Amino acid sequence: MADLERLEDIRRRFEARLMDTEGVISVGIGQGPDGKPCILIGTSVPTKQIMDKLPAELLGQAEVRLEYIGEIEAQG
């Protein structure tokens, strides 16, 4: 299985659980610091507040990058 396909499968399996985590506002596939694909989790709180809440089994299956986005507000 290609790396992107594997990550997409992992993302699908964990997305609902991650989105139920307070402070998580997005889950997708992004690029890690080494340039390789990773699971990218967007947060509305500082990333240190989220790291301990991530499922251990996710961290064992894929590189994960957290990105602080901040609160998202509707425009209008």
N, C-alpha and C positions, 0 to 999 in steps of 0.2 A: 504494500500500500504506500503510495506517495506521501511525503511528509505533510502536505497540505490536506490531503484526504484524511489522514490520521488525526490531524488537529481538528478538522471539521467534525469528525466523529466524536472526539473528546468534548469539544465545545457543545455539541448537541446534547450529550449525556449530562453535562454539568450546568448548562445554562439556567434552567429553572431554579435549581438549588442556589446558584450564585445570585440570581436576581432577587431571591427572597432574603438575601443578606442585607441588613440595613447598611446603607452607604454605597452599595453597588448600583450603578446606574446604566452600565452597558457591559456586554460580553461579546467579544469578537476575536478575530485573528489579526494579529499585527506583526510587527517586526521587533525582535529582541535587540539588545545592544550589539550583539555579534552579527546582526544583519539577517539572521535566520528567523523563520516564522515562529510565532509563539501565541499563546492564549493571552489576549489583551483585555484587561478588566479596568473599566473606567469607574472612578469613585467620586462621590460628592463630599467626602471627608478625607483628611490626610491618609495616605496609603498605609501608614503604620497602624492605624486603627482597624484596617481590614485584614492585614496579613495573617493574624492569628485566627481569623474566622474562616479561612479557606480550607476546604476539605483536604486532608492529608493525601488521600488517594489521587486527587488532581495534581498535586505537586510532584507526586511520584511518576506521573505519566507524561507530563509536558512541561516545558519552560513556561513560566507565567510572568507577565509584566503588569504591574499596576500603574495606572496613570491617574493622577488627581485632575479632575475636570472642574469640580466645583458644582454648586447647585445649578440645575437647569430650570430656567423660568420661561414660561410662554410669552411670546411677543404678541402685542396686540392692542 
